[in-house]
Amino acid sequence: MSENRRRPGDRKDGRLLRTLPAFNKFVPYIMPQRNDRFVHYEEPFEVSRVDRRLRALRTEGYKGIGILHFMIACYIRAVAMLPGINRFVAGRKIYAHNSIEVVMTVKRELSVDATETTIKVRFLPTDTIFDVYRKMNEKIDEIKTSDENNNTEAVAELLAGLPRFLLRIAIGLIRIADYFGWLPESLTDASPFHGSMIITDLGSLRIGPVYHHIYNFGTLPVFIAFGAKRHAYEIDRHGKVVDNKYVDAKFVLDEGIVDGHYYAQLLRAFRYLFEHPEVVETPPTKVVEDIR
């Protein structure tokens, strides 16, 4: 996420990685579609410490702060340490995102008939859970209190109004433009398929997580879904039965941007942050830049 000037080969939304090993550059040609490169992973996170800390923050005035904010804060902190997870493949080349953009679907109210839309929130690698809370709430409140369509809905309605043969041509042209990095920023900003990570909180629906596909169109390399809290009675190291609380999370990851070892470090970072939730309350002491 360097602020350096764009060079030939860079995109508006990403910087071309020129010093990757040859094998990494080769992978998008062997597996050209994102669904060719899916890796699925499931992790049950013990959330007792996180729950206690979030309850304390709510009493301090952070009304509604929850696992969603914490999960996003964990991802941002992971990007600060492991910038490779914020890459993407486009046009069979590998790029580093210029920023951290988190995408989420939002229903205007929790009812079957309520309309839904997507929001995209931009973060810095130095952002804390308090920045996540503020930025997410601003976007969500903007959607829920407005009767007007946001940019995503406006573009969708414009395209959906075309006759079918014109719509197919338009989508084909958009795909070609995206392949070569020619899409205008107004479209990539409105697109829910362009970003660093997409997340869904299925706990709000009182169900478990799902393995959700990553879209072949766009730049999203990571999909995180997590479900409702559940209790598990387990025996601790002293032989006593304890009531532990878990949140199950499922990750769908694009192996075209980094290898399995790198993703293992990401998941270890998540595990550490769930065990030490106070870490995401302060900015990182160091932000690691991705390779050139």
C-alpha positions in Angstrom: 0.0 0.0 0.0 2.8 2.3 -0.9 2.1 5.9 -1.7 4.7 5.9 -4.5 3.8 7.2 -8.0 2.2 4.8 -10.4 4.5 3.1 -12.8 3.7 1.6 -16.2 1.9 -1.7 -15.6 0.2 -0.5 -12.4 -3.6 -0.3 -12.1 -5.7 2.4 -10.6 -6.5 0.1 -7.7 -3.2 -1.8 -7.4 0.6 -1.9 -7.8 2.1 -4.6 -10.1 4.5 -6.8 -8.2 7.6 -7.1 -10.3 9.9 -9.0 -8.0 7.8 -12.1 -7.4 9.4 -15.5 -7.9 8.9 -17.0 -11.3 6.6 -19.8 -10.0 4.2 -17.3 -8.4 3.9 -15.4 -11.7 3.2 -18.7 -13.4 0.3 -19.8 -11.2 -2.4 -17.5 -12.7 -1.7 -19.0 -16.1 -2.1 -22.5 -14.8 -5.2 -21.6 -12.8 -6.7 -18.6 -14.5 -10.0 -18.5 -12.7 -10.3 -17.6 -9.0 -12.4 -20.6 -8.3 -9.5 -22.8 -9.6 -7.5 -21.4 -6.7 -9.9 -21.7 -3.8 -8.6 -22.9 -0.5 -11.1 -23.6 2.3 -10.3 -23.4 6.0 -12.4 -23.5 9.2 -11.4 -22.4 12.6 -13.4 -22.3 15.9 -12.2 -19.3 17.9 -12.7 -19.4 21.6 -14.2 -15.9 22.4 -14.5 -15.7 26.2 -11.7 -13.1 26.4 -13.0 -11.2 23.4 -16.5 -11.2 24.8 -15.3 -9.8 28.1 -13.4 -7.0 26.4 -16.3 -6.1 24.1 -18.7 -6.0 27.0 -16.3 -3.6 28.8 -16.1 -1.4 25.7 -19.9 -1.3 25.4 -20.1 0.0 29.0 -17.6 2.7 28.0 -19.9 4.0 25.3 -19.1 1.9 22.2 -22.7 0.8 21.8 -23.1 -2.3 19.6 -19.4 -3.0 19.2 -19.2 -6.7 18.5 -17.4 -9.7 16.9 -17.9 -8.2 13.4 -15.8 -5.1 14.4 -13.2 -7.3 16.1 -12.9 -9.7 13.1 -12.3 -6.8 10.7 -9.8 -5.3 13.1 -8.0 -8.7 13.2 -7.8 -8.8 9.4 -6.5 -5.2 9.2 -3.8 -6.0 11.8 -2.9 -9.1 9.9 -2.4 -7.0 6.7 -0.1 -4.7 8.7 2.1 -7.7 9.5 1.5 -9.9 6.4 0.8 -7.5 3.4 0.8 -10.4 0.9 -2.8 -11.2 1.9 -3.9 -7.9 0.4 -2.8 -8.8 -3.1 -5.0 -9.8 -6.0 -4.8 -11.4 -9.4 -6.1 -9.5 -12.5 -5.3 -10.1 -16.1 -3.2 -13.1 -14.9 -0.8 -10.7 -13.1 -0.4 -10.2 -9.4 -0.9 -6.8 -7.8 -0.8 -5.3 -4.3 -3.9 -3.4 -3.4 -3.4 0.4 -2.9 -5.6 0.3 0.2 -7.5 -2.0 2.5 -11.1 -2.2 1.4 -13.6 -4.4 3.2 -16.9 -5.3 1.5 -20.0 -6.4 3.3 -23.7 -6.9 2.5 -26.1 -5.0 4.6 -29.9 -5.4 4.9 -31.7 -2.1 5.7 -33.7 -4.0 8.3 -33.8 -7.6 9.5 -36.9 -8.8 7.6 -37.5 -11.1 4.7 -38.8 -8.3 2.5 -36.2 -5.7 3.4 -33.8 -4.6 0.6 -30.1 -5.2 0.8 -27.1 -3.6 -0.6 -23.3 -3.7 -0.2 -21.0 -1.3 1.5 -17.3 -0.9 1.0 -15.2 0.7 3.8 -11.6 1.8 3.3 -9.1 1.3 6.1 -5.5 2.0 6.9 -3.1 -0.7 8.2 -2.7 1.4 11.4 -6.4 1.4 12.1 -7.6 0.0 15.5 -10.9 -1.6 16.5 -12.1 1.9 17.4 -11.4 3.1 13.8 -13.3 0.1 12.5 -16.2 0.8 14.8 -16.4 4.4 13.7 -16.0 3.8 9.9 -18.3 0.8 9.7 -21.1 2.5 11.8 -20.9 5.6 9.6 -21.4 3.6 6.4 -24.1 1.3 7.9 -26.0 4.3 9.3 -25.8 6.1 6.0 -27.4 3.1 4.2 -30.1 2.4 6.8 -31.2 6.0 7.1 -31.3 6.8 3.4 -34.1 5.8 1.0 -31.8 6.6 -2.0 -29.7 4.0 -3.8 -26.0 4.0 -3.2 -23.5 3.9 -6.1 -23.6 0.1 -6.2 -27.3 0.0 -6.6 -27.4 2.8 -9.1 -24.9 1.0 -11.4 -26.8 -2.3 -11.0 -30.1 -0.6 -11.9 -28.6 1.1 -14.9 -27.2 -2.2 -16.3 -30.2 -4.2 -15.4 -32.4 -1.8 -17.4 -30.6 -2.8 -20.6 -32.1 -5.4 -23.0 -30.5 -8.8 -22.4 -28.3 -8.8 -25.5 -27.0 -5.4 -24.6 -26.4 -6.3 -21.0 -24.4 -9.4 -22.1 -22.3 -7.1 -24.3 -21.9 -4.5 -21.6 -20.8 -7.2 -19.0 -18.3 -8.6 -21.6 -16.8 -5.2 -22.2 -16.6 -4.6 -18.4 -14.7 -7.9 -18.0 -12.3 -7.0 -20.7 -11.7 -3.6 -19.3 -11.1 -5.1 -15.8 -8.7 -7.7 -17.3 -6.5 -4.9 -18.6 -7.1 -2.5 -15.7 -9.0 0.0 -17.7 -12.1 0.3 -15.5 -12.6 3.9 -14.2 -12.3 4.4 -10.5 -16.0 5.3 -10.3 -16.9 1.8 -11.3 -14.4 -0.1 -9.1 -15.4 2.1 -6.1 -19.0 1.1 -6.7 -18.3 -2.5 -7.4 -18.8 -5.0 -4.5 -16.5 -7.4 -6.4 -13.4 -5.1 -6.1 -11.7 -4.9 -2.7 -9.4 -6.6 -0.2 -11.8 -8.8 1.7 -15.5 -9.5 1.9 -17.1 -10.6 5.2 -20.5 -11.8 6.3 -21.8 -12.0 9.9 -24.2 -14.9 9.9 -24.3 -14.8 13.7 -26.8 -11.9 13.3 -29.1 -14.4 11.6 -28.5 -17.0 14.3 -27.0 -19.6 12.0 -23.5 -21.1 11.5 -21.0 -20.0 8.8 -20.9 -21.1 5.2 -18.0 -21.6 2.7 -18.9 -18.8 0.4 -17.3 -18.7 -3.1 -15.0 -15.8 -4.2 -16.2 -14.2 -7.4 -14.3 -14.8 -10.6 -15.0 -11.2 -11.5 -13.2 -8.4 -9.7 -10.3 -8.5 -7.3 -11.5 -10.0 -4.0 -9.0 -12.6 -2.7 -10.5 -13.4 0.7 -14.1 -14.3 2.0 -14.6 -14.6 5.7 -17.9 -15.9 7.1 -18.6 -16.4 10.8 -21.6 -17.7 12.7 -23.4 -17.4 16.0 -21.7 -18.0 19.3 -22.0 -21.5 20.7 -21.2 -23.1 24.0 -19.1 -26.1 24.5 -18.5 -28.0 27.7 -14.9 -29.1 27.8 -12.3 -30.4 30.3 -9.5 -28.0 31.1 -5.9 -28.9 32.0 -6.9 -29.3 35.7 -9.6 -31.9 34.8 -12.5 -29.5 35.5 -15.5 -29.1 33.2 -15.6 -25.6 31.9 -18.2 -23.8 29.7 -16.3 -22.3 26.7 -17.8 -20.0 24.1 -16.8 -20.3 20.4 -17.4 -18.5 17.2 -16.9 -20.7 14.1 -15.3 -18.9 11.1 -14.8 -20.2 7.6 -12.2 -18.7 5.2 -12.2 -19.0 1.4 -8.8 -17.9 0.2 -7.2 -17.3 -3.2 -4.0 -19.3 -3.4 -2.9 -17.3 -6.4 -1.6 -14.4 -4.3 0.4 -16.3 -1.6 1.2 -19.9 -0.7 -0.3 -22.1 2.0 2.5 -21.3 4.5 1.7 -17.6 4.2 -2.0 -18.2 4.8 -1.0 -20.3 7.8 0.7 -17.2 9.3 -2.5 -15.3 8.7 -4.6 -17.8 10.6 -2.1 -18.0 13.4 -2.3 -14.2 13.7 -6.1 -14.4 14.0 -5.7 -17.1 16.7 -3.3 -14.9 18.6 -5.5 -11.8 18.4 -8.5 -13.8 19.7 -6.3 -14.8 22.7 -5.1 -11.2 23.2 -8.0 -8.9 22.1 -6.4 -5.8 23.6 -3.8 -5.8 20.9 -6.2 -4.4 18.2 -7.0 -1.4 20.5 -3.7 0.3 19.7 -2.0 0.9 16.3 0.8 -1.5 15.3 4.3 -0.5 16.2 5.4 -1.4 12.6 3.7 -1.7 9.3 5.3 -4.1 6.8 5.3 -3.0 3.2 4.8 -5.6 0.4 7.5 -6.4 -2.0 8.1 -4.2 -5.1 
